[in-house]
């Protein structure tokens, strides 16, 4: 598995696997609760949490198959950097809003 991640691993693949594990853990914790709202929340997290992650992983694997790992990683770093820049700019905007 480690060899596969070094050769074919991309940024979104690793983040997707970690997100998938986190969502499954949250579903398991909420699903074993005693109240009905906990179980309902587990269903909603399963629907709205796992489906986008699975779509992201499928699209990532298709792009790696078509374009190669190096090109896909380069684009994913640009996408992640853009989101981080937007996050910082929004934080600065909110600090000035006082």
C-alpha positions as CSV (number, residue, x, y, z in Angstrom):
1,X,0.0,0.0,0.0
2,X,2.8,2.4,0.8
3,X,4.5,1.7,-2.5
4,X,1.2,2.3,-4.3
5,X,0.8,5.7,-2.6
6,X,4.4,6.7,-3.5
7,X,3.9,5.8,-7.1
8,X,0.3,6.6,-7.9
9,X,-0.7,8.7,-4.9
10,X,-2.1,12.3,-5.3
11,X,-2.9,15.0,-2.9
12,X,-6.7,14.5,-3.3
13,X,-6.4,10.8,-3.0
14,X,-4.7,11.0,0.4
15,X,-7.0,13.7,1.6
16,X,-10.0,11.7,0.3
17,X,-8.9,8.6,2.1
18,X,-8.4,10.5,5.4
19,X,-11.8,12.2,4.9
20,X,-13.5,8.9,4.2
21,X,-12.1,7.4,7.4
22,X,-13.2,10.4,9.4
23,X,-16.8,10.3,8.0
24,X,-17.0,6.5,8.6
25,X,-15.9,7.0,12.2
26,X,-18.5,9.8,12.7
27,X,-21.2,7.6,11.2
28,X,-20.2,4.7,13.5
29,X,-20.2,6.9,16.6
30,X,-23.5,8.5,15.8
31,X,-25.1,5.3,14.5
32,X,-24.6,3.5,17.8
33,X,-26.3,6.3,19.8
34,X,-29.5,5.8,21.7
35,X,-31.6,8.5,20.3
36,X,-33.3,8.8,17.0
37,X,-31.8,12.2,16.1
38,X,-28.3,10.6,16.4
39,X,-29.2,7.9,14.0
40,X,-30.8,10.4,11.6
41,X,-27.7,12.6,11.7
42,X,-25.6,9.5,10.9
43,X,-27.7,8.9,7.8
44,X,-27.4,12.5,6.7
45,X,-23.6,12.5,7.2
46,X,-23.4,9.3,5.3
47,X,-25.4,10.8,2.4
48,X,-23.8,14.3,2.3
49,X,-20.4,13.3,3.5
50,X,-19.5,10.1,1.7
51,X,-20.9,10.7,-1.7
52,X,-18.9,13.9,-2.5
53,X,-15.7,12.2,-1.2
54,X,-16.3,9.1,-3.4
55,X,-17.0,11.3,-6.4
56,X,-13.8,13.2,-5.8
57,X,-11.8,10.0,-5.5
58,X,-13.4,8.6,-8.7
59,X,-12.6,11.8,-10.7
60,X,-9.1,11.9,-9.3
61,X,-8.4,8.3,-10.4
62,X,-9.8,9.0,-13.9
63,X,-7.5,12.1,-14.2
64,X,-4.5,10.1,-13.0
65,X,-5.3,7.3,-15.5
66,X,-5.6,9.9,-18.3
67,X,-2.9,12.4,-17.6
68,X,-0.5,10.9,-15.1
69,X,0.3,11.4,-11.5
70,X,2.8,14.3,-11.9
71,X,0.4,16.6,-13.9
72,X,-2.5,15.8,-11.6
73,X,-0.5,16.6,-8.5
74,X,0.6,19.9,-10.0
75,X,-3.0,20.9,-10.7
76,X,-4.2,19.8,-7.3
77,X,-1.5,21.8,-5.5
78,X,-2.7,24.9,-7.5
79,X,-6.3,24.2,-6.5
80,X,-5.5,23.7,-2.9
81,X,-3.3,26.8,-2.9
82,X,-6.1,28.9,-4.4
83,X,-8.5,27.7,-1.7
84,X,-6.0,28.5,1.1
85,X,-5.4,32.0,-0.4
86,X,-9.2,32.6,-0.5
87,X,-9.5,31.4,3.1
88,X,-6.8,33.8,4.2
89,X,-8.3,36.7,2.2
90,X,-11.7,36.0,3.7
91,X,-10.2,35.9,7.2
92,X,-8.6,39.3,6.6
93,X,-11.8,40.7,5.3
94,X,-13.7,39.5,8.4
95,X,-11.1,41.0,10.7
96,X,-11.5,44.4,9.1
97,X,-15.3,44.2,9.4
98,X,-15.4,45.2,13.0
